[in-house]
């Protein structure tokens, strides 16, 4: 029993979306075929309920699928379901195209950046290269490219229309996605063609023995039954065939005497070995370098945090030093005030001791003194709090002024760059956009800035954005025009080079012809003399050989009739052989259809 090593474990047929198709008219070389022209459709989206037949649109019923043998194509225009205007999808298609060209030996350097907006010449070169993978003898037409390219895609069965106008500016943003989608479809067709190339799908039973096949009538019967059952369920709308797969697999195991116990033991050994391999890989792949890099990044982050903290602390230190200097001055002033208060206290104490008061007066004075001391202490605390608050507000105000000055300097610098200041500047339009020093303004500064500067700037910004949008659109149109003109110029230059080369060759040929003509005239003069001399001899010889020529002519005519009869007989035999071959093919297809109808019933 010869089993193919690379054969799939299950003999289940491939799905329609896997690109399986008949070899009938699969290549561009086959122009005529008794089965009609083959349309190779793009696989439909997974969310679409519409199924397309390999042979065009078929007539299916209700919720069933279309038959493979429907009408051969049609004029229905199908909307492309692919998101060709999605930038992500377009980038994926460009990457796929670039990889395909690189893998198949594209003659030239091609990059993803170049494929963002290729020229018409590059597109034609890519199309010719991909088409040559289907037909090695293909040569790109030299005239009416804008009509020939869409016609070739239509002949290949491309289900979506390509406009003739899109061929003039193939790299434009509104035309390149459609052309890119057509190239991706052509790449898929090449891959399908390469996957089935060399397989003898028609009359496989009449193999000459060079192709490896499954042996035995039982296997062919099982496989045909399996295909019939799954195809019937597929036409009824099924997408999975688990029951048929299990039944077919059990039949194959019984047919080839498969040992289930041996398979289970082999699977168990495989599982144990894979677990051991995973364990060894985990143990051997301890990346200490990655851990060191992580530690390095963490330490660098900590270093940056420490440096920023150090800068913050230095600024805080300078702030505290300034505050200490202010407090020192306040303490000196407080010491002087305390000294003066002590002197005043001594003077008042001396007056108090020398005066004579009653105990009631003393008690009243003490009570008033205590009240005054409490009032002084509360006022002192309020004064300190007010001074501290004023100090903090002053510091905040200074910082705010500094930031405002920096922002104001940046604003003036940017305004001078944009030619907005002074008032007579080019872009000022008579407005005064200059902001004076912050200290020059009062509470109405924000309102003045909003009315005198912000509103005119907003209006100018709107005008600039509109002008920028208009210039951008003009730039895009000019770039497209320049690209088209450059393409036309390159084509005309090539035509001029060809015409100059033709003129040079014609001049050279004319010169050679003139020289040859002069030489021939000399030869003719000599030949005329010789001809006159030979004329008389020839007349004599002609008369002598006339009778002999008539005899040879009769013999040649007899030989011609014999050869003609043999040729007609060989043509008749070849026609009979071809008739027998086509009769056998038609009978074979009839038997297959009858067997299919029987299986369906």
C-alpha positions in Angstrom: 0.0 0.0 0.0 1.7 3.2 -1.1 0.5 6.2 0.9 1.7 9.7 0.0 3.8 11.0 2.9 2.6 14.6 2.6 -1.1 13.7 2.2 -3.6 15.1 4.7 -4.7 12.8 7.5 -8.3 13.2 6.5 -9.4 12.9 2.9 -12.2 15.5 3.4 -12.6 17.8 0.4 -11.3 21.3 0.8 -13.8 24.2 1.4 -14.8 26.6 -1.4 -13.0 29.4 0.4 -9.7 27.5 0.3 -9.5 28.2 -3.4 -10.2 24.7 -4.9 -11.3 24.9 -8.4 -11.4 22.9 -11.6 -8.5 22.8 -14.0 -11.0 23.5 -16.8 -9.8 26.8 -18.4 -7.7 27.6 -15.3 -4.9 29.3 -17.2 -5.0 32.3 -19.4 -3.6 30.3 -22.4 -6.8 28.3 -22.8 -8.9 30.6 -24.9 -11.4 27.9 -26.2 -13.0 25.2 -24.1 -16.1 23.0 -24.5 -17.1 23.8 -20.8 -17.2 27.6 -21.2 -15.1 30.3 -19.6 -14.3 30.0 -16.0 -14.9 32.9 -13.6 -12.6 32.7 -10.6 -14.4 34.7 -7.9 -12.9 36.3 -4.9 -13.7 34.4 -1.7 -16.7 36.1 0.0 -16.7 37.7 3.4 -17.4 35.5 6.4 -20.5 37.6 7.4 -22.0 37.5 3.9 -24.9 35.1 3.2 -24.3 35.3 -0.5 -22.6 32.3 -2.1 -21.1 32.6 -5.6 -20.7 29.6 -8.0 -17.3 28.8 -9.6 -19.2 29.0 -13.0 -20.9 32.4 -12.4 -24.4 33.0 -10.9 -26.5 29.9 -10.4 -30.1 29.4 -9.7 -30.5 28.1 -6.1 -33.6 27.6 -4.2 -34.8 29.0 -0.9 -32.1 28.7 1.8 -29.9 26.3 -0.3 -26.6 27.0 -1.9 -26.0 27.8 -5.5 -25.0 24.9 -7.7 -21.5 24.7 -9.2 -23.1 24.5 -12.7 -25.0 27.7 -13.0 -25.1 30.3 -15.7 -21.6 31.1 -17.1 -21.1 34.6 -15.8 -23.4 37.6 -16.2 -23.5 41.4 -16.4 -24.4 41.9 -12.7 -22.2 44.4 -11.0 -21.1 43.2 -7.6 -20.1 45.7 -4.9 -16.6 45.1 -3.6 -17.0 44.0 0.1 -13.4 44.6 1.0 -12.6 47.8 3.0 -10.4 49.3 0.3 -10.7 52.8 1.8 -9.5 51.6 5.2 -5.9 52.7 5.7 -5.0 49.7 7.8 -6.4 47.3 5.2 -4.6 49.1 2.4 -1.3 48.9 4.4 -1.8 45.2 4.8 -2.4 44.8 1.1 0.7 46.8 0.3 2.8 44.7 2.6 1.4 41.5 1.1 2.1 42.7 -2.4 5.7 43.7 -1.5 6.3 40.3 0.2 4.9 38.5 -2.9 7.1 40.4 -5.3 10.2 39.8 -3.2 9.5 36.1 -2.8 8.9 35.6 -6.5 12.0 37.5 -7.7 10.6 40.8 -9.0 13.2 42.3 -11.3 13.9 45.6 -9.5 13.8 47.2 -6.1 10.4 47.7 -4.6 9.6 49.0 -1.1 6.5 49.6 0.9 7.1 53.4 0.7 7.2 53.2 -3.1 3.9 51.3 -3.2 2.1 54.1 -1.2 1.5 56.0 -4.5 3.2 54.2 -7.5 3.4 55.6 -10.9 1.6 54.2 -13.9 4.9 52.8 -15.2 5.6 50.9 -11.9 2.0 49.6 -11.9 2.3 48.2 -15.4 5.7 46.6 -14.6 4.1 44.9 -11.5 1.1 43.8 -13.4 3.2 42.4 -16.3 5.4 40.5 -13.7 2.4 38.9 -11.9 0.6 38.0 -15.1 3.7 36.4 -16.5 3.5 33.9 -13.6 0.2 32.7 -15.1 1.4 33.0 -18.7 5.2 33.0 -19.2 4.7 34.1 -22.9 2.7 37.2 -21.9 3.8 40.6 -23.2 2.3 43.9 -22.2 0.5 45.7 -25.0 2.1 48.9 -26.2 -1.1 50.7 -27.2 -4.4 51.5 -25.3 -3.2 50.3 -21.9 -6.1 52.0 -20.2 -8.5 49.7 -22.1 -6.4 46.5 -22.2 -5.7 46.3 -18.4 -9.4 46.3 -17.4 -10.2 43.9 -20.2 -7.6 41.4 -19.1 -8.9 41.5 -15.5 -12.4 40.9 -16.9 -11.2 38.0 -19.0 -9.6 36.4 -15.9 -12.9 36.6 -14.1 -12.3 39.6 -11.8 -15.8 40.2 -10.4 -15.4 44.0 -9.9 -15.2 46.7 -12.5 -12.1 48.8 -13.2 -12.8 52.1 -14.9 -10.7 53.2 -17.8 -10.2 56.6 -16.3 -8.5 55.1 -13.3 -5.6 53.9 -15.4 -4.6 57.5 -16.3 -3.7 58.3 -12.7 -3.1 55.0 -11.1 -1.3 56.3 -8.0 -3.9 58.8 -7.0 -5.5 58.3 -3.5 -9.0 57.7 -5.0 -7.8 55.2 -7.7 -4.9 53.3 -6.1 -7.0 51.2 -3.6 -9.1 49.7 -6.4 -6.0 48.9 -8.5 -4.3 47.5 -5.4 -7.3 45.3 -4.7 -7.2 44.0 -8.2 -3.5 43.1 -7.9 -4.2 41.3 -4.6 -6.9 39.3 -6.4 -4.5 38.5 -9.2 -1.9 37.3 -6.6 -4.5 35.0 -5.0 -5.2 33.6 -8.5 -1.5 33.0 -9.0 -1.3 31.1 -5.7 -4.4 29.0 -6.6 -2.9 28.3 -10.0 0.4 27.2 -8.5 -1.3 25.0 -5.9 -3.2 23.0 -8.6 -0.5 23.2 -11.2 0.7 19.8 -12.2 -2.3 18.0 -10.8 -4.2 15.8 -13.4 -7.7 16.5 -12.1 -9.4 15.5 -15.4 -9.4 11.7 -16.2 -7.3 10.9 -13.2 -8.0 7.2 -13.6 -6.1 7.1 -16.9 -2.8 8.1 -15.2 0.4 6.8 -16.8 1.7 5.6 -13.4 4.0 8.6 -12.7 1.5 10.2 -10.2 1.2 8.5 -6.8 -2.5 7.5 -6.1 -4.4 5.7 -3.4 -4.7 2.0 -4.2 -7.8 -0.1 -4.2 -11.3 0.1 -5.4 -12.7 0.1 -1.9 -10.9 3.4 -1.1 -12.2 5.1 -4.2 -15.7 3.9 -3.3 -15.4 5.2 0.2 -14.0 8.6 -0.9 -16.8 9.0 -3.6 -19.5 8.2 -1.0 -18.0 10.7 1.4 -17.8 13.4 -1.3 -21.4 12.8 -2.3 -22.8 13.0 1.3 -20.8 16.1 2.2 -21.6 17.8 -1.0 -25.4 17.2 -0.6 -25.2 18.6 2.9 -23.2 21.5 1.7 -25.8 22.3 -1.0 -28.5 22.2 1.8 -26.6 24.9 3.7 -24.4 23.0 6.1 -20.9 24.2 7.0 -19.6 21.4 9.1 -19.6 17.6 8.5 -18.5 16.1 11.8 -20.7 13.0 11.5 -19.5 12.3 7.9 -15.9 12.9 9.0 -16.2 10.4 11.9 -17.9 7.8 9.7 -15.4 8.2 6.9 -12.5 8.0 9.4 -13.9 4.9 10.9 -14.3 3.3 7.5 -10.7 4.2 6.6 -9.4 2.7 9.9 -11.2 -0.5 9.2 -10.0 -0.6 5.6 -6.3 -0.1 6.5 -6.4 -2.0 9.8 -5.4 0.9 12.0 -4.3 -0.1 15.5 -6.1 2.3 17.9 -4.1 1.2 20.9 -0.8 2.0 19.1 -2.1 5.4 18.1 -3.2 6.2 21.6 0.2 5.1 23.0 2.0 7.2 20.4 -0.2 10.3 21.2 0.6 9.8 24.9 4.3 9.6 24.2 4.1 12.7 22.1 2.3 14.6 24.9 4.9 13.5 27.5 7.7 14.6 25.2 6.1 17.9 24.5 5.7 18.6 28.2 9.3 17.7 28.8 10.4 20.0 26.0 8.3 22.9 27.4 9.8 22.3 30.9 13.3 22.3 29.6 12.7 25.4 27.5 11.4 27.2 30.6 14.4 26.2 32.7 17.0 27.0 30.0 15.6 30.4 29.0 16.2 32.4 32.2 17.1 35.7 30.7 19.4 37.4 33.3 20.2 40.1 30.8 16.6 41.1 30.7 16.5 41.3 34.5 19.6 43.4 34.5 18.1 45.7 31.9 14.9 46.0 34.0 17.0 46.9 37.1 19.0 49.4 35.0 15.8 51.1 33.8 14.4 51.1 37.4 17.6 52.7 38.7 17.7 55.3 36.0 14.1 56.2 36.8 15.1 56.5 40.5 18.1 58.6 39.6 15.9 61.0 37.6 13.4 61.2 40.5 16.3 62.0 42.9 17.7 64.6 40.6 14.3 66.3 40.2 13.9 66.1 44.0 17.3 67.6 44.6 16.5 70.5 42.2 13.2 71.0 44.1 15.0 71.0 47.4 17.6 73.5 46.3 14.8 75.8 45.2 13.1 75.3 48.5 16.4 75.9 50.3 16.9 79.2 48.5 13.3 80.2 49.4 13.9 79.4 53.1 17.1 81.4 53.1 15.3 84.4 51.7 12.6 83.8 54.3 15.2 83.5 57.1 16.8 86.8 56.0 13.5 88.5 56.2 12.7 87.0 59.6 16.2 88.1 60.9 15.5 91.7 59.9 12.1 91.5 61.6 13.7 90.1 64.8 16.3 93.0 64.8 13.4 95.4 64.5 11.5 93.5 67.2 14.6 93.6 69.5 14.8 97.4 69.1 11.1 97.7 69.7 11.5 95.5 72.8 14.3 97.6 74.2 12.3 100.8 73.7 9.3 99.1 75.4 11.5 98.1 78.4 12.6 101.6 78.8 9.0 102.8 78.6 8.1 100.1 81.2 10.9 101.3 83.5 9.7 104.9 83.2 6.1 104.0 83.8 7.1 101.7 86.7 9.0 104.6 88.3 6.0 106.8 87.9 3.8 104.1 89.4 6.0 103.7 92.4 6.1 107.5 93.0 2.4 108.0 92.6 -0.1 107.3 95.3 -3.2 105.3 94.4 -5.9 103.6 96.3 -6.1 99.8 96.1 -9.3 100.2 94.0 -7.4 102.4 91.5 -4.5 99.9 91.4 -6.9 97.0 90.8 -8.7 99.0 88.1 -5.4 99.9 86.5 -4.2 96.3 86.6 -7.4 95.1 85.1 -7.2 97.6 82.3 -3.5 96.7 81.8 -4.4 93.0 81.5 -7.1 93.9 79.0 -4.8 96.1 77.1 -2.1 93.3 77.1 -4.6 90.8 75.7 -5.7 93.3 73.1 -2.0 93.9 72.2 -1.2 90.2 72.0 -4.3 89.4 69.8 -3.4 92.4 67.5 0.2 91.2 67.4 -0.9 87.7 66.3 -3.3 89.3 63.7 -0.4 91.5 62.5 1.9 88.5 62.1 -0.7 86.5 60.3 -1.4 89.5 58.0 2.3 90.0 57.4 2.8 86.3 56.6 -0.2 86.3 54.2 1.0 89.5 52.6 4.5 87.9 52.2 3.0 84.8 50.6 0.8 86.8 48.3 3.8 89.0 47.3 5.9 85.9 46.5 3.0 84.4 44.5 2.6 87.7 42.7 6.3 87.9 41.8 6.3 84.4 40.5 3.1 85.0 38.5 4.7 88.2 37.1 7.8 86.3 36.1 5.8 83.6 34.3 3.7 86.2 32.6 6.8 88.1 31.5 8.2 84.8 30.0 4.9 84.1 28.3 4.8 87.7 27.1 8.3 87.4 25.7 7.5 84.2 23.9 4.3 85.8 22.5 6.2 88.8 21.2 8.9 86.5 19.7 6.3 84.4 17.9 4.4 87.5 16.8 7.5 89.0 15.3 8.2 85.7 13.5 4.6 85.8 12.1 5.0 89.5 11.2 2.1 90.5 13.5 3.9 93.3 15.4 4.4 96.2 15.2 1.1 97.6 14.0 2.6 98.4 10.5 3.8 94.7 10.1 2.9 92.7 7.0 0.3 90.4 8.6 -1.0 92.8 11.3 -3.7 94.2 9.0 -3.7 97.5 11.0 -4.3 95.8 14.4 -2.0 96.4 17.4 -1.2 92.9 18.7 1.6 94.1 21.0 1.0 93.5 24.7 2.6 96.0 27.1 4.3 95.1 30.3 2.0 93.4 32.8 2.3 96.1 35.3 0.9 98.7 32.8 -2.5 97.1 32.9 -5.2 97.2 35.4 -8.2 94.9 36.1 -9.5 95.4 32.6 -6.4 93.7 31.0 -8.2 90.5 30.1 -11.1 92.3 28.5 -8.7 94.5 26.5 -6.6 91.6 25.3 -9.7 89.6 24.3 -11.2 92.5 22.3 -8.0 93.9 20.8 -5.9 90.8 20.2 -7.7 87.5 20.7 -10.8 88.1 18.5 -8.8 89.5 15.5 -6.3 86.6 15.9 -9.2 84.1 15.8 -10.6 85.7 12.6 -7.1 85.7 11.0 -6.7 82.0 12.1 -9.9 81.0 10.4 -8.8 82.8 7.2 -5.4 81.1 7.3 -7.0 77.7 7.8 -9.3 78.2 4.9 -6.4 79.4 2.7 -4.3 76.4 3.9 -7.1 74.0 3.0 -7.5 75.6 -0.4 -3.8 75.5 -1.1 -3.6 71.9 0.1 -6.3 70.9 -2.4 -4.6 72.9 -5.1 -1.3 71.1 -4.2 -2.9 67.7 -4.5 -4.4 68.5 -7.8 -1.1 69.9 -9.1 0.8 66.9 -7.9 -1.6 64.6 -9.8 -1.3 66.8 -12.9 2.5 66.8 -12.6 2.6 63.1 -12.1 0.5 62.5 -15.2 2.5 65.1 -17.2 5.8 63.4 -16.1 4.3 60.0 -17.1 3.3 61.4 -20.5 6.7 63.1 -21.0 8.5 59.8 -20.2 6.3 57.9 -22.6 6.8 60.6 -25.3 10.6 60.5 -24.7 10.6 56.8 -25.1 8.7 57.2 -28.4 11.1 59.9 -29.5 14.1 57.6 -28.7 12.4 54.8 -30.7 11.7 57.1 -33.7 15.3 58.4 -33.6 16.6 54.9 -33.5 14.4 54.0 -36.5 15.6 57.0 -38.4 19.2 56.1 -37.7 18.6 52.5 -38.9 16.8 53.7 -42.0 19.6 56.2 -42.8 22.2 53.4 -42.4 20.0 51.0 -44.4 19.6 53.7 -47.2 23.4 54.2 -47.4 24.0 50.5 -47.5 21.3 50.1 -50.2 22.9 52.9 -52.3 26.3 51.2 -52.1 24.8 47.8 -52.9 22.8 49.4 -55.8 26.0 50.9 -57.3 27.8 47.5 -57.0 24.8 45.7 -58.5 24.7 48.2 -61.4 28.3 47.3 -62.1 27.5 43.6 -61.8 24.5 44.0 -64.0 26.5 45.6 -66.8 28.9 42.7 -66.7 26.0 40.2 -66.4 24.3 41.7 -69.4 27.3 41.1 -71.5 27.6 37.5 -70.1 23.8 37.1 -70.5 24.0 38.0 -74.2 26.7 35.5 -74.7 24.8 32.8 -72.7 21.5 33.6 -74.4 22.4 31.8 -77.5 23.7 28.8 -75.6 20.7 28.7 -73.4 18.3 28.9 -76.3 19.9 25.9 -77.8 20.0 24.0 -74.4 16.3 24.9 -73.7 15.2 23.5 -76.9 17.2 20.4 -76.2 15.9 20.0 -72.6 12.3 20.9 -73.3 11.3 17.3 -74.0 13.2 16.1 -71.0 11.5 18.6 -68.7 8.1 17.5 -69.9 8.9 14.0 -68.9 10.1 15.1 -65.5 6.8 17.2 -65.1 4.7 14.1 -65.7 6.6 12.1 -63.2 6.3 14.9 -60.6 2.5 15.1 -61.1 2.1 11.4 -60.6 4.2 11.6 -57.3 2.1 14.6 -56.1 -1.2 12.7 -56.6 0.2 9.8 -54.5 1.4 12.1 -51.7 -2.0 13.9 -51.7 -3.9 10.6 -51.3 -1.6 9.6 -48.3 -2.1 13.0 -46.6 -5.9 12.7 -46.9 -5.8 9.2 -45.4 -3.7 10.4 -42.4 -6.1 13.4 -41.8 -9.1 11.1 -41.8 -7.3 8.8 -39.2 -6.5 11.8 -36.9 -10.1 13.1 -37.1 -11.4 9.6 -36.2 -9.0 9.5 -33.2 -10.0 12.9 -31.9 -13.7 11.9 -32.3 -13.1 8.8 -30.2 -11.3 10.8 -27.5 -14.1 13.5 -27.2 -16.7 10.7 -27.3 -15.0 9.0 -24.4 -14.8 12.3 -22.4 -18.5 13.0 -23.0 -19.4 9.5 -21.9 -17.3 9.8 -18.8 -19.0 13.1 -17.8 -22.4 11.5 -18.5 -21.5 8.6 -16.2 -20.4 10.9 -13.4 -23.5 13.0 -13.7 -25.8 9.9 -13.6 -23.9 8.5 -10.6 -24.2 11.9 -8.9 -28.0 12.0 -9.6 -28.3 8.5 -8.2 -26.4 9.4 -5.1 -28.6 12.5 -4.7 -31.8 10.6 -5.0 
